[in-house]
Amino acid sequence: MADVADQKEQRVLRVNQLDAAQLDEEIIHLLRTQLNRAFQYFEAGVLTKYEAELNAVLRFLVWRFSVYNCEATVGQIMLNMKYSSTGRSLSLLQKLLVGFCVVGIPYMRERSTEIRRITDKLSDFNFIWKCIYAGEKLLHVLSVLNFLVFLQRGKYPSILERILGIHPVFAQRQSIRQVSFEFMTRELLWHGFAEFVFFLLPLINVPKLKNMIVRQFSRPVSLDKQPSIKVACHECGICSEPPTSPHQGQCGHVFCYYCIKANSLADSSFPCPLCGVAVGDDITPVECTVALEVT
């Protein structure tokens, strides 16, 4: 009685009940896939001809070794749940009714076309078929209403369980989970810091900051000790390659136009990498005579 009371206190979560139903469908799908692979080398059409019977056998085996033996479906066993009927175990009649609903009704639905073809000659069955179709539509409507009630109250996830008066409960008492948020907190802090850095980096003028550091730790060379334009024209003072569209700054050294212009736009006080003197805004092209003399 104490165990039953504990189970009543600990209600099964709605998501767990829905997960159990989803797992049951996945188990049947997995078994059917394995069966199709086993018959893939047989004559074509053999498996299709008896597909309804094979599906019924699979559902029967699953029901026999789950609900009939353990009073729980395969999905419920995996999630530590079982069926209960007002605090008692399932009766034999309830187990058989569950088996008929999960095995017999799907089999008759799959064979409904053949059964209808056989009974077409008998006019008495027309009314029965109309009643069956009307009952099927009514069952769909009731299933939707039952699901809405289940979302509100968290009991009887399917219309079958509501009719039979059975609902999932915990097979064993659930202990209180001790959740450690240390790792989660560390991850959140790291991701927050990374997002802050990614937001901040575009706002920082990295070339200008680099040049400020260079100016602090480098000593400018006097103009009289600077190399001549003729020597400097052999290579760009920034990329160390033959200068493309040679230009010079106030210090007299020659650079590629794109190298010196890009650095000057990024930092108005950009110092010359060769002498440390500010290049300045007065960037002029090197005359052709100088360029020819260098080459």
C-alpha positions in Angstrom: 0.0 0.0 0.0 2.9 2.3 0.8 4.4 1.7 -2.7 1.0 2.5 -4.3 0.7 5.7 -2.3 4.2 6.7 -3.3 3.4 6.1 -7.0 0.3 8.2 -6.7 2.3 11.0 -5.2 4.8 10.9 -8.1 2.8 11.4 -11.2 4.3 10.3 -14.5 5.2 13.3 -16.7 3.2 13.8 -19.8 6.3 13.9 -22.0 7.4 10.5 -20.6 4.1 8.9 -21.5 4.2 10.3 -25.0 7.9 9.2 -25.3 6.8 5.7 -24.3 4.1 5.6 -27.0 6.7 6.8 -29.6 9.2 4.2 -28.5 6.5 1.5 -29.0 5.9 2.6 -32.6 9.7 2.7 -33.2 10.1 -0.9 -31.9 7.5 -2.2 -34.4 9.1 -0.2 -37.2 12.5 -1.6 -36.3 11.2 -5.2 -36.3 9.5 -4.7 -39.6 12.7 -3.3 -41.1 14.7 -6.3 -39.9 12.0 -8.6 -41.3 12.2 -6.9 -44.7 15.9 -7.5 -44.7 15.5 -11.1 -43.9 13.1 -11.6 -46.9 15.0 -9.4 -49.3 16.4 -12.4 -51.2 13.1 -14.2 -51.5 10.8 -14.1 -54.5 9.3 -10.6 -55.0 5.8 -10.3 -53.6 6.1 -12.9 -51.0 6.4 -10.5 -48.1 3.8 -8.1 -49.6 1.3 -10.9 -49.9 1.4 -11.8 -46.2 2.5 -8.4 -44.9 -0.7 -8.0 -42.7 -0.2 -11.4 -41.1 3.5 -10.8 -40.4 2.7 -7.4 -38.9 0.1 -9.0 -36.7 2.6 -11.7 -35.6 5.1 -9.0 -34.7 2.6 -7.0 -32.7 1.4 -10.2 -30.9 5.0 -11.1 -29.9 5.6 -7.6 -28.6 2.3 -7.7 -26.7 2.9 -11.2 -25.4 6.4 -10.4 -23.9 5.6 -6.9 -22.7 2.0 -6.1 -21.6 1.0 -9.7 -20.9 4.1 -10.6 -18.9 5.2 -7.3 -17.5 2.0 -5.2 -17.5 3.9 -2.6 -19.5 4.8 -1.8 -23.1 8.3 -1.9 -24.3 8.6 1.9 -24.2 7.2 2.0 -20.7 9.7 -0.6 -19.5 12.5 1.5 -20.9 11.2 4.5 -19.1 10.6 2.7 -15.7 6.8 2.7 -16.1 4.0 0.2 -16.1 0.2 0.1 -16.3 -1.9 0.3 -13.3 -5.7 0.1 -12.8 -6.7 2.3 -9.8 -3.7 1.1 -7.8 -4.1 -2.6 -8.8 -2.4 -4.8 -11.3 -4.0 -5.4 -14.7 -6.6 -8.2 -14.8 -6.4 -10.9 -17.4 -9.4 -9.4 -19.2 -7.7 -6.0 -19.5 -4.6 -7.6 -20.9 -6.6 -9.5 -23.5 -8.5 -6.4 -24.5 -5.2 -4.5 -24.9 -3.9 -7.4 -27.0 -7.0 -7.3 -29.2 -6.8 -3.6 -29.7 -3.1 -3.5 -30.6 -3.1 -6.7 -32.6 -6.6 -7.6 -33.9 -7.9 -4.2 -34.8 -4.8 -3.1 -36.9 -4.9 -6.5 -38.7 -8.6 -6.1 -39.6 -7.9 -2.5 -40.8 -5.0 -3.7 -43.0 -7.3 -6.5 -44.4 -10.4 -4.4 -44.7 -10.2 -4.2 -48.5 -10.2 -8.0 -48.9 -12.9 -8.4 -46.3 -15.0 -5.8 -48.0 -14.6 -7.5 -51.3 -15.8 -10.8 -49.8 -18.8 -9.3 -48.2 -19.9 -7.1 -51.1 -22.2 -9.8 -52.4 -24.1 -9.8 -49.0 -26.3 -6.8 -48.7 -26.7 -7.3 -45.0 -23.1 -6.2 -44.5 -23.5 -2.8 -46.1 -25.1 -1.4 -42.9 -22.4 -3.0 -40.8 -19.7 -1.3 -42.9 -21.4 2.1 -42.7 -21.5 1.7 -38.9 -17.8 0.7 -38.9 -16.8 3.8 -40.9 -18.9 6.1 -38.8 -17.4 4.5 -35.6 -13.9 5.0 -37.0 -14.5 8.7 -37.6 -16.1 9.1 -34.2 -13.1 7.3 -32.7 -10.8 9.9 -34.3 -12.8 12.8 -32.9 -12.8 11.2 -29.4 -9.1 10.6 -29.6 -8.5 14.3 -30.3 -10.7 15.3 -27.3 -9.0 12.7 -25.1 -5.6 14.0 -26.0 -6.7 17.6 -25.1 -7.9 16.3 -21.7 -4.7 14.4 -21.3 -2.7 17.6 -21.9 -4.7 19.2 -19.1 -4.8 16.4 -16.5 -1.8 14.2 -17.5 -3.7 10.9 -17.4 -4.9 8.4 -20.0 -2.8 9.4 -23.0 -4.9 7.3 -25.4 -8.6 6.6 -25.7 -7.9 2.8 -25.2 -6.4 3.4 -21.8 -9.3 5.6 -20.8 -11.9 3.0 -21.8 -10.0 0.2 -20.0 -9.3 2.4 -17.0 -5.5 1.9 -17.1 -2.8 4.5 -16.9 1.0 4.5 -16.6 2.6 4.8 -13.2 6.2 4.5 -12.1 7.4 0.9 -11.7 9.9 1.9 -9.0 9.9 5.0 -6.8 11.7 7.9 -8.4 14.5 9.3 -6.3 15.2 13.0 -6.3 17.8 13.9 -8.9 20.8 15.8 -7.8 21.6 18.0 -10.8 24.9 19.7 -10.9 24.9 23.0 -12.8 28.7 23.5 -12.6 29.4 22.4 -16.1 26.4 24.2 -17.5 27.3 27.4 -15.7 30.9 27.2 -17.1 29.6 26.7 -20.6 27.2 29.6 -20.3 30.0 31.9 -19.1 32.3 30.8 -21.8 29.7 31.3 -24.6 28.8 34.7 -23.1 32.4 35.8 -23.0 32.9 34.6 -26.6 29.9 36.5 -27.8 31.1 39.6 -26.0 34.6 39.3 -27.6 33.1 38.8 -31.1 31.0 41.9 -30.6 33.9 43.9 -29.3 36.6 43.0 -31.8 35.1 44.8 -34.8 34.9 48.0 -32.7 38.7 47.9 -32.0 41.1 49.4 -34.5 43.7 46.6 -34.3 46.2 48.2 -36.8 46.2 51.5 -34.9 46.6 49.7 -31.6 49.5 47.8 -33.0 51.2 50.9 -34.3 50.8 52.6 -30.9 52.7 49.7 -29.3 55.4 49.8 -32.0 55.9 53.5 -31.4 56.3 53.0 -27.7 59.0 50.4 -28.1 60.9 51.6 -31.2 63.2 54.6 -31.6 62.9 56.6 -34.8 65.9 56.9 -37.0 67.2 60.4 -37.9 66.5 61.5 -41.4 70.2 61.8 -42.3 70.7 58.1 -41.5 67.7 56.9 -43.6 68.5 54.9 -46.7 68.3 56.7 -50.0 65.2 56.6 -52.2 67.2 54.7 -54.8 67.9 51.8 -52.4 64.4 51.9 -50.9 62.7 51.7 -54.3 63.9 48.1 -54.7 61.2 46.9 -52.2 58.2 48.1 -50.4 58.9 48.9 -46.7 55.7 47.2 -45.6 55.3 44.0 -47.8 59.0 43.7 -48.7 58.0 43.1 -52.4 58.9 45.2 -55.4 56.6 48.2 -55.0 53.4 48.3 -57.1 52.5 51.9 -58.1 55.4 53.3 -55.9 54.5 56.1 -53.5 56.4 57.8 -50.7 55.6 59.5 -47.5 57.1 62.3 -45.5 60.0 60.1 -44.4 61.1 59.5 -48.1 60.8 55.7 -48.1 58.9 54.1 -50.9 55.9 51.8 -50.5 53.2 50.2 -52.6 50.3 52.5 -53.0 47.8 50.0 -51.5 50.1 49.1 -48.6 50.7 52.7 -47.5 47.2 53.9 -48.3 45.5 51.1 -46.4 47.6 51.6 -43.3 47.2 55.4 -43.4 43.4 55.1 -43.5 43.5 52.7 -40.6 45.8 54.9 -38.6 46.4 58.5 -39.4 49.6 58.5 -37.4 51.0 55.3 -39.0 54.8 55.2 -38.5 57.2 54.1 -41.2 58.3 50.5 -40.5 61.8 51.4 -41.6 62.5 54.5 -39.6 59.6 55.0 -37.2 58.7 58.5 -38.5 55.0 59.2 -39.1 54.2 58.7 -42.8 51.6 61.5 -42.7 48.9 62.4 -45.1 51.2 63.7 -47.8 51.6 60.6 -49.8 53.0 61.3 -53.3 53.8 59.0 -56.2 57.5 58.4 -57.0 58.6 60.0 -60.3 59.2 57.7 -63.2 62.8 58.8 -63.4 63.5 57.5 -59.9 61.7 54.3 -60.6 63.8 53.8 -63.8 66.9 54.7 -62.0 66.2 52.0 -59.3 65.5 49.3 -61.9 
